[in-house]
Each structure stands twice: as structure tokens, then as C-alpha cells.
Amino acid sequence: MTKTLNLTLKVWRQKGQNSKGRLETYNAKNISSDMSFLEMIDVINEQLTLDGMEPIAFDHDCREGICGMCGTVVNGRPHGPEKGTTLCQLHMRHFSDGDTIVVEPWRSRAFKVIKDLVVDRSSLDKIIQAGGYISVNTGGAPDANAILIPQEIAEKAMDAAACIGCGACVAACPNASAMLFASAKISQLALLPQGKPEAAKRAMEMVRIMDGLGFGNCTNERECEAECPKEISIVNIARMNREFFKAAFLSDVK
């Protein structure tokens, strides 16, 4: 049943990286419970524009839980209160009339605030660029079945590949660690025969870049796993550590 909500929003506003930010309060009136969280912000921005005020800047693209662009911290939780859900898939029915909702950007030294709720997540792209590729010529889609892979291994690789690179793991971690993200990217290739030729180089380079960008280390708090919208397992972090130590001790990669 569709309901109408009246909400109070406290939204982080910041003009740029070198500007001082602040929480500003907005009244969101007559919000349909069928709206997504981003649609609710759209409604607020429309009213701000009509009032001659600057709309709230926030990231979004596909709005289908695939692109990983939409992340913000809602009431202290990346992507909001629902488990396994991106912000664009979070519906207002999960809030109550009269609620106060605090909306903030990702918090990490590696994620610089561009404006308001928009942060620069290009550091995650740099980690992928360091080793998220294969040199094996695997042919086209019809050739995929030519390489036999046990179902269990294929499923583990697909589970790791579900990572959308949103950065929720970094925002949730008390150390602002990107190890869940990096380990998912390393695991999805390390598990498959196509990823074996660069396995050692991939682990060494991706971890080196991750550390150099200012991300923290993992201390097994598991907030990353709990807040990941694709529910990536920290088992991947253990696999990444094995790949890294194996590369460090048994290969010529430096």
C-alpha cells in the first residue's frame, strides 16, 4: 500500500575538496513510499531549483543496482539500512513518516569529495588498471565451453565478479580499507585458468597500488562484507592474501 511520508533530511553540502562542508536541513514533504531513495532526492532537487537554490549533487547512472555509482552513507550505513541493496534500489517504504535521515558522502582519504555527495572513486579504477586483465586469447563467446572449468570454481569466480566497485566496503571499514574490492577483482581471475599467466604480477601490483593510494589495511572487522550491496564474502580477502604471499615468495615479481 502506497503511503505519503514527510521527512527531515540532513544532507552534507560541500562546494569542493578544499571547501569546508556542513550538514544542511531540508524538509521532504509528500514523498511516496514507492519512490526510490534517489527519486526522493530528485524531488527535493526539483523544489530547490524552483526556489532558486543549488540542487544537491549526487552520483547516479543506471539506477538498476549495476553501475556502482549511487553510493552515499544513509544514517551511518553505506547504501542505507537494507542488506544487499544499492542506494538506487532502496525504497522509501523502509522509512517511517517523521523520520530524520542523515545523508553523507563516502569517507576515505582515498575518496576526495568533488561536491556534496559526489566523491572521486578513480582510485578504484587505478587498482583495476594495475592488474585486472588477462593476456590469454580466449576467443569469442562460443569458445567459452572449450575450456573446462569445474562448476564450483566457476561459481566462486562469478560470485567475486559480482562486485560493482561502488566503494561501500571502503566507506564501511573503520580503516577505510579497499581489500574486499581488490580481493574480489583478484579472485575472479585467480580462480580461472585464463587468469593464471598474470596471477603473481596481478596480486603484487594491485596490492601495491592499493597501499600507495592511501587505503587502510584489513583488521577482519567484517563491516565490508555486511554492507556490500552484492554481498561479496571476505573469503576473497583470504584468497588475495594467499595469492600475494605466494607471489612474494615463489615468483620473480617485485
Secondary structure, 3 states (H helix, E strand, C coil): CCCEEEEEEEEEECCCCCCCCEEEEEEEEEEECCCEHHHHHHHHHHHHHHCCCCCCCCCCCCCCCCCCCCCCEECCEECCCCCCCCHHHCEHHHCCCCCEEEEECCCECCEEEEECCEEECHHHHHHHHCCCCCCCCCCCHHHHHHCCCCHHHHHHHHHHHCCCCCCHHHHHCCCCECHHHHHHHHHHHHCCHHHCCCHHHHHHHHHHHHHHCCCECCCCCCHHHHHCCCCCCCHHHHHHHHHHHHHHHHCCCC
